[in-house]
Amino acid sequence: MVYIKTGCPHCQKLMEDLKSKSISYVEIDVSKDQDAKSFVKDILKVDKVPVVIKEGKVESVGFEGKG
């Protein structure tokens, strides 16, 4: 799963990178899904996107140190 925000250039770059590597993912937009936003902020304790979740754990936050 990849948590993103509409208009986020770092999110866009991450998704392009995943696509170029043929890595499939489920995209969840926290700017459109309040429950997802609360999950990322309150449960994961992360305050920036993109957030990559793999096998139920945070794999990365931001893209190339940005986000």
PDB file of N, CA, C and O in Angstrom:
ATOM      1  N   MET A   1       0.839  -1.172   0.000  1.00  0.00           N
ATOM      2  CA  MET A   1       0.000   0.000   0.000  1.00  0.00           C
ATOM      3  C   MET A   1       0.887   1.239   0.000  1.00  0.00           C
ATOM      4  O   MET A   1       1.946   1.281   0.626  1.00  0.00           O
ATOM      5  N   VAL A   2       0.414   2.238  -0.724  1.00  0.00           N
ATOM      6  CA  VAL A   2       1.116   3.505  -0.761  1.00  0.00           C
ATOM      7  C   VAL A   2       0.113   4.594  -0.397  1.00  0.00           C
ATOM      8  O   VAL A   2      -0.885   4.793  -1.088  1.00  0.00           O
ATOM      9  N   TYR A   3       0.391   5.287   0.688  1.00  0.00           N
ATOM     10  CA  TYR A   3      -0.442   6.413   1.102  1.00  0.00           C
ATOM     11  C   TYR A   3       0.144   7.664   0.477  1.00  0.00           C
ATOM     12  O   TYR A   3       1.321   7.975   0.660  1.00  0.00           O
ATOM     13  N   ILE A   4      -0.693   8.378  -0.264  1.00  0.00           N
ATOM     14  CA  ILE A   4      -0.254   9.568  -0.990  1.00  0.00           C
ATOM     15  C   ILE A   4      -1.196  10.730  -0.690  1.00  0.00           C
ATOM     16  O   ILE A   4      -2.195  10.575   0.011  1.00  0.00           O
ATOM     17  N   LYS A   5      -0.857  11.896  -1.235  1.00  0.00           N
ATOM     18  CA  LYS A   5      -1.719  13.075  -1.125  1.00  0.00           C
ATOM     19  C   LYS A   5      -1.812  13.706  -2.512  1.00  0.00           C
ATOM     20  O   LYS A   5      -0.812  13.813  -3.222  1.00  0.00           O
ATOM     21  N   THR A   6      -3.014  14.120  -2.889  1.00  0.00           N
ATOM     22  CA  THR A   6      -3.223  14.768  -4.177  1.00  0.00           C
ATOM     23  C   THR A   6      -2.268  15.944  -4.339  1.00  0.00           C
ATOM     24  O   THR A   6      -2.140  16.780  -3.444  1.00  0.00           O
ATOM     25  N   GLY A   7      -1.599  16.003  -5.486  1.00  0.00           N
ATOM     26  CA  GLY A   7      -0.715  17.114  -5.792  1.00  0.00           C
ATOM     27  C   GLY A   7       0.688  16.998  -5.222  1.00  0.00           C
ATOM     28  O   GLY A   7       1.504  17.899  -5.418  1.00  0.00           O
ATOM     29  N   CYS A   8       0.984  15.927  -4.531  1.00  0.00           N
ATOM     30  CA  CYS A   8       2.304  15.747  -3.915  1.00  0.00           C
ATOM     31  C   CYS A   8       3.313  15.288  -4.965  1.00  0.00           C
ATOM     32  O   CYS A   8       3.180  14.187  -5.499  1.00  0.00           O
ATOM     33  N   PRO A   9       4.325  16.113  -5.274  1.00  0.00           N
ATOM     34  CA  PRO A   9       5.306  15.717  -6.292  1.00  0.00           C
ATOM     35  C   PRO A   9       6.149  14.514  -5.871  1.00  0.00           C
ATOM     36  O   PRO A   9       6.562  13.725  -6.721  1.00  0.00           O
ATOM     37  N   HIS A  10       6.406  14.364  -4.585  1.00  0.00           N
ATOM     38  CA  HIS A  10       7.193  13.230  -4.099  1.00  0.00           C
ATOM     39  C   HIS A  10       6.396  11.939  -4.229  1.00  0.00           C
ATOM     40  O   HIS A  10       6.953  10.882  -4.528  1.00  0.00           O
ATOM     41  N   CYS A  11       5.104  12.031  -4.004  1.00  0.00           N
ATOM     42  CA  CYS A  11       4.226  10.870  -4.175  1.00  0.00           C
ATOM     43  C   CYS A  11       4.226  10.439  -5.638  1.00  0.00           C
ATOM     44  O   CYS A  11       4.325   9.252  -5.949  1.00  0.00           O
ATOM     45  N   GLN A  12       4.113  11.420  -6.529  1.00  0.00           N
ATOM     46  CA  GLN A  12       4.104  11.130  -7.962  1.00  0.00           C
ATOM     47  C   GLN A  12       5.402  10.452  -8.385  1.00  0.00           C
ATOM     48  O   GLN A  12       5.380   9.486  -9.147  1.00  0.00           O
ATOM     49  N   LYS A  13       6.531  10.955  -7.893  1.00  0.00           N
ATOM     50  CA  LYS A  13       7.823  10.366  -8.243  1.00  0.00           C
ATOM     51  C   LYS A  13       7.938   8.943  -7.715  1.00  0.00           C
ATOM     52  O   LYS A  13       8.469   8.071  -8.401  1.00  0.00           O
ATOM     53  N   LEU A  14       7.447   8.700  -6.505  1.00  0.00           N
ATOM     54  CA  LEU A  14       7.491   7.349  -5.948  1.00  0.00           C
ATOM     55  C   LEU A  14       6.662   6.398  -6.801  1.00  0.00           C
ATOM     56  O   LEU A  14       7.113   5.300  -7.127  1.00  0.00           O
ATOM     57  N   MET A  15       5.456   6.813  -7.162  1.00  0.00           N
ATOM     58  CA  MET A  15       4.594   5.944  -7.968  1.00  0.00           C
ATOM     59  C   MET A  15       5.214   5.669  -9.333  1.00  0.00           C
ATOM     60  O   MET A  15       5.121   4.548  -9.834  1.00  0.00           O
ATOM     61  N   GLU A  16       5.846   6.673  -9.946  1.00  0.00           N
ATOM     62  CA  GLU A  16       6.539   6.470 -11.217  1.00  0.00           C
ATOM     63  C   GLU A  16       7.689   5.482 -11.053  1.00  0.00           C
ATOM     64  O   GLU A  16       7.918   4.636 -11.918  1.00  0.00           O
ATOM     65  N   ASP A  17       8.408   5.592  -9.942  1.00  0.00           N
ATOM     66  CA  ASP A  17       9.520   4.684  -9.662  1.00  0.00           C
ATOM     67  C   ASP A  17       9.014   3.241  -9.500  1.00  0.00           C
ATOM     68  O   ASP A  17       9.598   2.307 -10.050  1.00  0.00           O
ATOM     69  N   LEU A  18       7.936   3.073  -8.750  1.00  0.00           N
ATOM     70  CA  LEU A  18       7.376   1.734  -8.558  1.00  0.00           C
ATOM     71  C   LEU A  18       6.903   1.147  -9.883  1.00  0.00           C
ATOM     72  O   LEU A  18       7.135  -0.029 -10.163  1.00  0.00           O
ATOM     73  N   LYS A  19       6.243   1.961 -10.693  1.00  0.00           N
ATOM     74  CA  LYS A  19       5.764   1.492 -12.000  1.00  0.00           C
ATOM     75  C   LYS A  19       6.926   1.103 -12.897  1.00  0.00           C
ATOM     76  O   LYS A  19       6.850   0.095 -13.600  1.00  0.00           O
ATOM     77  N   SER A  20       8.002   1.887 -12.885  1.00  0.00           N
ATOM     78  CA  SER A  20       9.158   1.581 -13.739  1.00  0.00           C
ATOM     79  C   SER A  20       9.826   0.275 -13.333  1.00  0.00           C
ATOM     80  O   SER A  20      10.491  -0.369 -14.146  1.00  0.00           O
ATOM     81  N   LYS A  21       9.649  -0.112 -12.079  1.00  0.00           N
ATOM     82  CA  LYS A  21      10.214  -1.372 -11.576  1.00  0.00           C
ATOM     83  C   LYS A  21       9.188  -2.501 -11.600  1.00  0.00           C
ATOM     84  O   LYS A  21       9.438  -3.592 -11.088  1.00  0.00           O
ATOM     85  N   SER A  22       8.029  -2.225 -12.203  1.00  0.00           N
ATOM     86  CA  SER A  22       6.928  -3.197 -12.299  1.00  0.00           C
ATOM     87  C   SER A  22       6.490  -3.717 -10.935  1.00  0.00           C
ATOM     88  O   SER A  22       6.161  -4.894 -10.781  1.00  0.00           O
ATOM     89  N   ILE A  23       6.490  -2.828  -9.953  1.00  0.00           N
ATOM     90  CA  ILE A  23       6.034  -3.173  -8.603  1.00  0.00           C
ATOM     91  C   ILE A  23       4.583  -2.716  -8.476  1.00  0.00           C
ATOM     92  O   ILE A  23       4.282  -1.530  -8.610  1.00  0.00           O
ATOM     93  N   SER A  24       3.688  -3.669  -8.216  1.00  0.00           N
ATOM     94  CA  SER A  24       2.279  -3.306  -8.070  1.00  0.00           C
ATOM     95  C   SER A  24       2.023  -2.788  -6.654  1.00  0.00           C
ATOM     96  O   SER A  24       2.714  -3.158  -5.705  1.00  0.00           O
ATOM     97  N   TYR A  25       1.026  -1.932  -6.538  1.00  0.00           N
ATOM     98  CA  TYR A  25       0.709  -1.335  -5.248  1.00  0.00           C
ATOM     99  C   TYR A  25      -0.738  -0.873  -5.243  1.00  0.00           C
ATOM    100  O   TYR A  25      -1.353  -0.700  -6.296  1.00  0.00           O
ATOM    101  N   VAL A  26      -1.272  -0.677  -4.049  1.00  0.00           N
ATOM    102  CA  VAL A  26      -2.588  -0.096  -3.873  1.00  0.00           C
ATOM    103  C   VAL A  26      -2.375   1.330  -3.393  1.00  0.00           C
ATOM    104  O   VAL A  26      -1.687   1.568  -2.401  1.00  0.00           O
ATOM    105  N   GLU A  27      -2.965   2.264  -4.101  1.00  0.00           N
ATOM    106  CA  GLU A  27      -2.805   3.693  -3.794  1.00  0.00           C
ATOM    107  C   GLU A  27      -3.972   4.170  -2.931  1.00  0.00           C
ATOM    108  O   GLU A  27      -5.135   3.936  -3.261  1.00  0.00           O
ATOM    109  N   ILE A  28      -3.651   4.837  -1.828  1.00  0.00           N
ATOM    110  CA  ILE A  28      -4.678   5.405  -0.950  1.00  0.00           C
ATOM    111  C   ILE A  28      -4.367   6.881  -0.765  1.00  0.00           C
ATOM    112  O   ILE A  28      -3.295   7.245  -0.283  1.00  0.00           O
ATOM    113  N   ASP A  29      -5.310   7.724  -1.152  1.00  0.00           N
ATOM    114  CA  ASP A  29      -5.123   9.173  -1.112  1.00  0.00           C
ATOM    115  C   ASP A  29      -5.656   9.728   0.215  1.00  0.00           C
ATOM    116  O   ASP A  29      -6.865   9.761   0.440  1.00  0.00           O
ATOM    117  N   VAL A  30      -4.748  10.158   1.082  1.00  0.00           N
ATOM    118  CA  VAL A  30      -5.151  10.664   2.400  1.00  0.00           C
ATOM    119  C   VAL A  30      -5.850  12.017   2.324  1.00  0.00           C
ATOM    120  O   VAL A  30      -6.483  12.435   3.293  1.00  0.00           O
ATOM    121  N   SER A  31      -5.745  12.707   1.192  1.00  0.00           N
ATOM    122  CA  SER A  31      -6.462  13.974   1.059  1.00  0.00           C
ATOM    123  C   SER A  31      -7.936  13.747   0.720  1.00  0.00           C
ATOM    124  O   SER A  31      -8.748  14.667   0.813  1.00  0.00           O
ATOM    125  N   LYS A  32      -8.276  12.522   0.326  1.00  0.00           N
ATOM    126  CA  LYS A  32      -9.657  12.179  -0.007  1.00  0.00           C
ATOM    127  C   LYS A  32     -10.276  11.194   0.973  1.00  0.00           C
ATOM    128  O   LYS A  32     -11.492  11.003   0.978  1.00  0.00           O
ATOM    129  N   ASP A  33      -9.450  10.569   1.800  1.00  0.00           N
ATOM    130  CA  ASP A  33      -9.923   9.520   2.714  1.00  0.00           C
ATOM    131  C   ASP A  33      -9.515   9.883   4.144  1.00  0.00           C
ATOM    132  O   ASP A  33      -8.374   9.660   4.548  1.00  0.00           O
ATOM    133  N   GLN A  34     -10.450  10.438   4.896  1.00  0.00           N
ATOM    134  CA  GLN A  34     -10.162  10.906   6.256  1.00  0.00           C
ATOM    135  C   GLN A  34      -9.727   9.762   7.177  1.00  0.00           C
ATOM    136  O   GLN A  34      -8.864   9.955   8.033  1.00  0.00           O
ATOM    137  N   ASP A  35     -10.314   8.580   7.010  1.00  0.00           N
ATOM    138  CA  ASP A  35      -9.913   7.429   7.830  1.00  0.00           C
ATOM    139  C   ASP A  35      -8.459   7.054   7.563  1.00  0.00           C
ATOM    140  O   ASP A  35      -7.711   6.739   8.489  1.00  0.00           O
ATOM    141  N   ALA A  36      -8.062   7.091   6.290  1.00  0.00           N
ATOM    142  CA  ALA A  36      -6.674   6.786   5.934  1.00  0.00           C
ATOM    143  C   ALA A  36      -5.731   7.833   6.505  1.00  0.00           C
ATOM    144  O   ALA A  36      -4.649   7.507   6.994  1.00  0.00           O
ATOM    145  N   LYS A  37      -6.150   9.096   6.440  1.00  0.00           N
ATOM    146  CA  LYS A  37      -5.327  10.177   6.999  1.00  0.00           C
ATOM    147  C   LYS A  37      -5.141   9.984   8.503  1.00  0.00           C
ATOM    148  O   LYS A  37      -4.035  10.139   9.020  1.00  0.00           O
ATOM    149  N   SER A  38      -6.212   9.648   9.193  1.00  0.00           N
ATOM    150  CA  SER A  38      -6.137   9.402  10.638  1.00  0.00           C
ATOM    151  C   SER A  38      -5.245   8.201  10.937  1.00  0.00           C
ATOM    152  O   SER A  38      -4.475   8.222  11.898  1.00  0.00           O
ATOM    153  N   PHE A  39      -5.345   7.160  10.121  1.00  0.00           N
ATOM    154  CA  PHE A  39      -4.515   5.967  10.312  1.00  0.00           C
ATOM    155  C   PHE A  39      -3.034   6.319  10.202  1.00  0.00           C
ATOM    156  O   PHE A  39      -2.234   5.936  11.055  1.00  0.00           O
ATOM    157  N   VAL A  40      -2.677   7.047   9.150  1.00  0.00           N
ATOM    158  CA  VAL A  40      -1.275   7.410   8.938  1.00  0.00           C
ATOM    159  C   VAL A  40      -0.771   8.302  10.068  1.00  0.00           C
ATOM    160  O   VAL A  40       0.327   8.096  10.586  1.00  0.00           O
ATOM    161  N   LYS A  41      -1.567   9.280  10.443  1.00  0.00           N
ATOM    162  CA  LYS A  41      -1.139  10.249  11.453  1.00  0.00           C
ATOM    163  C   LYS A  41      -1.193   9.685  12.873  1.00  0.00           C
ATOM    164  O   LYS A  41      -0.230   9.815  13.629  1.00  0.00           O
ATOM    165  N   ASP A  42      -2.306   9.063  13.235  1.00  0.00           N
ATOM    166  CA  ASP A  42      -2.521   8.650  14.622  1.00  0.00           C
ATOM    167  C   ASP A  42      -1.983   7.254  14.954  1.00  0.00           C
ATOM    168  O   ASP A  42      -1.457   7.036  16.045  1.00  0.00           O
ATOM    169  N   ILE A  43      -2.110   6.328  14.033  1.00  0.00           N
ATOM    170  CA  ILE A  43      -1.668   4.952  14.296  1.00  0.00           C
ATOM    171  C   ILE A  43      -0.202   4.752  13.904  1.00  0.00           C
ATOM    172  O   ILE A  43       0.597   4.228  14.681  1.00  0.00           O
ATOM    173  N   LEU A  44       0.134   5.179  12.684  1.00  0.00           N
ATOM    174  CA  LEU A  44       1.513   5.002  12.220  1.00  0.00           C
ATOM    175  C   LEU A  44       2.456   6.063  12.765  1.00  0.00           C
ATOM    176  O   LEU A  44       3.674   5.882  12.756  1.00  0.00           O
ATOM    177  N   LYS A  45       1.884   7.189  13.248  1.00  0.00           N
ATOM    178  CA  LYS A  45       2.678   8.313  13.786  1.00  0.00           C
ATOM    179  C   LYS A  45       3.599   8.911  12.728  1.00  0.00           C
ATOM    180  O   LYS A  45       4.746   9.261  13.006  1.00  0.00           O
ATOM    181  N   VAL A  46       3.074   9.020  11.509  1.00  0.00           N
ATOM    182  CA  VAL A  46       3.820   9.577  10.396  1.00  0.00           C
ATOM    183  C   VAL A  46       3.140  10.874   9.974  1.00  0.00           C
ATOM    184  O   VAL A  46       1.914  10.936   9.886  1.00  0.00           O
ATOM    185  N   ASP A  47       3.937  11.911   9.714  1.00  0.00           N
ATOM    186  CA  ASP A  47       3.347  13.199   9.382  1.00  0.00           C
ATOM    187  C   ASP A  47       3.656  13.675   7.970  1.00  0.00           C
ATOM    188  O   ASP A  47       3.452  14.847   7.657  1.00  0.00           O
ATOM    189  N   LYS A  48       4.145  12.779   7.111  1.00  0.00           N
ATOM    190  CA  LYS A  48       4.371  13.157   5.723  1.00  0.00           C
ATOM    191  C   LYS A  48       4.119  11.958   4.814  1.00  0.00           C
ATOM    192  O   LYS A  48       4.112  10.807   5.251  1.00  0.00           O
ATOM    193  N   VAL A  49       3.916  12.264   3.550  1.00  0.00           N
ATOM    194  CA  VAL A  49       3.695  11.230   2.549  1.00  0.00           C
ATOM    195  C   VAL A  49       4.759  11.368   1.469  1.00  0.00           C
ATOM    196  O   VAL A  49       5.395  12.418   1.380  1.00  0.00           O
ATOM    197  N   PRO A  50       4.967  10.380   0.673  1.00  0.00           N
ATOM    198  CA  PRO A  50       4.301   9.095   0.608  1.00  0.00           C
ATOM    199  C   PRO A  50       4.765   8.156   1.710  1.00  0.00           C
ATOM    200  O   PRO A  50       5.885   8.252   2.212  1.00  0.00           O
ATOM    201  N   VAL A  51       3.865   7.244   2.071  1.00  0.00           N
ATOM    202  CA  VAL A  51       4.173   6.207   3.053  1.00  0.00           C
ATOM    203  C   VAL A  51       3.930   4.861   2.381  1.00  0.00           C
ATOM    204  O   VAL A  51       2.845   4.603   1.860  1.00  0.00           O
ATOM    205  N   VAL A  52       4.944   4.013   2.397  1.00  0.00           N
ATOM    206  CA  VAL A  52       4.822   2.683   1.808  1.00  0.00           C
ATOM    207  C   VAL A  52       4.695   1.670   2.936  1.00  0.00           C
ATOM    208  O   VAL A  52       5.531   1.610   3.838  1.00  0.00           O
ATOM    209  N   ILE A  53       3.625   0.871   2.865  1.00  0.00           N
ATOM    210  CA  ILE A  53       3.382  -0.190   3.842  1.00  0.00           C
ATOM    211  C   ILE A  53       3.557  -1.525   3.126  1.00  0.00           C
ATOM    212  O   ILE A  53       2.942  -1.761   2.087  1.00  0.00           O
ATOM    213  N   LYS A  54       4.377  -2.376   3.668  1.00  0.00           N
ATOM    214  CA  LYS A  54       4.591  -3.703   3.084  1.00  0.00           C
ATOM    215  C   LYS A  54       4.469  -4.732   4.197  1.00  0.00           C
ATOM    216  O   LYS A  54       5.140  -4.647   5.225  1.00  0.00           O
ATOM    217  N   GLU A  55       3.599  -5.705   3.966  1.00  0.00           N
ATOM    218  CA  GLU A  55       3.354  -6.767   4.943  1.00  0.00           C
ATOM    219  C   GLU A  55       2.997  -6.200   6.313  1.00  0.00           C
ATOM    220  O   GLU A  55       3.433  -6.715   7.342  1.00  0.00           O
ATOM    221  N   GLY A  56       2.195  -5.129   6.314  1.00  0.00           N
ATOM    222  CA  GLY A  56       1.704  -4.543   7.554  1.00  0.00           C
ATOM    223  C   GLY A  56       2.667  -3.640   8.299  1.00  0.00           C
ATOM    224  O   GLY A  56       2.358  -3.182   9.398  1.00  0.00           O
ATOM    225  N   LYS A  57       3.837  -3.375   7.715  1.00  0.00           N
ATOM    226  CA  LYS A  57       4.831  -2.540   8.382  1.00  0.00           C
ATOM    227  C   LYS A  57       5.253  -1.385   7.481  1.00  0.00           C
ATOM    228  O   LYS A  57       5.240  -1.502   6.255  1.00  0.00           O
ATOM    229  N   VAL A  58       5.626  -0.275   8.101  1.00  0.00           N
ATOM    230  CA  VAL A  58       6.102   0.883   7.332  1.00  0.00           C
ATOM    231  C   VAL A  58       7.441   0.530   6.721  1.00  0.00           C
ATOM    232  O   VAL A  58       8.409   0.232   7.420  1.00  0.00           O
ATOM    233  N   GLU A  59       7.472   0.571   5.395  1.00  0.00           N
ATOM    234  CA  GLU A  59       8.711   0.285   4.673  1.00  0.00           C
ATOM    235  C   GLU A  59       9.486   1.567   4.395  1.00  0.00           C
ATOM    236  O   GLU A  59      10.714   1.594   4.475  1.00  0.00           O
ATOM    237  N   SER A  60       8.743   2.642   4.064  1.00  0.00           N
ATOM    238  CA  SER A  60       9.431   3.915   3.821  1.00  0.00           C
ATOM    239  C   SER A  60       8.465   5.079   4.008  1.00  0.00           C
ATOM    240  O   SER A  60       7.249   4.943   3.877  1.00  0.00           O
ATOM    241  N   VAL A  61       9.061   6.228   4.319  1.00  0.00           N
ATOM    242  CA  VAL A  61       8.324   7.482   4.453  1.00  0.00           C
ATOM    243  C   VAL A  61       9.046   8.500   3.584  1.00  0.00           C
ATOM    244  O   VAL A  61      10.268   8.631   3.654  1.00  0.00           O
ATOM    245  N   GLY A  62       8.284   9.221   2.765  1.00  0.00           N
ATOM    246  CA  GLY A  62       8.904  10.154   1.837  1.00  0.00           C
ATOM    247  C   GLY A  62       9.481   9.414   0.650  1.00  0.00           C
ATOM    248  O   GLY A  62       9.371   8.192   0.554  1.00  0.00           O
ATOM    249  N   PHE A  63      10.090  10.151  -0.244  1.00  0.00           N
ATOM    250  CA  PHE A  63      10.742   9.553  -1.403  1.00  0.00           C
ATOM    251  C   PHE A  63      12.094  10.214  -1.565  1.00  0.00           C
ATOM    252  O   PHE A  63      12.190  11.431  -1.718  1.00  0.00           O
ATOM    253  N   GLU A  64      13.134   9.402  -1.530  1.00  0.00           N
ATOM    254  CA  GLU A  64      14.502   9.899  -1.616  1.00  0.00           C
ATOM    255  C   GLU A  64      14.776  10.984  -0.601  1.00  0.00           C
ATOM    256  O   GLU A  64      15.426  11.986  -0.901  1.00  0.00           O
ATOM    257  N   GLY A  65      14.268  10.773   0.618  1.00  0.00           N
ATOM    258  CA  GLY A  65      14.504  11.709   1.708  1.00  0.00           C
ATOM    259  C   GLY A  65      13.630  12.939   1.678  1.00  0.00           C
ATOM    260  O   GLY A  65      13.855  13.882   2.436  1.00  0.00           O
ATOM    261  N   LYS A  66      12.639  12.939   0.813  1.00  0.00           N
ATOM    262  CA  LYS A  66      11.748  14.105   0.684  1.00  0.00           C
ATOM    263  C   LYS A  66      10.319  13.677   0.906  1.00  0.00           C
ATOM    264  O   LYS A  66       9.988  12.493   0.840  1.00  0.00           O
ATOM    265  N   GLY A  67       9.479  14.653   1.170  1.00  0.00           N
ATOM    266  CA  GLY A  67       8.059  14.334   1.311  1.00  0.00           C
ATOM    267  C   GLY A  67       7.439  15.113   2.435  1.00  0.00           C
ATOM    268  O   GLY A  67       6.246  14.971   2.701  1.00  0.00           O
TER     269      GLY A  67
END
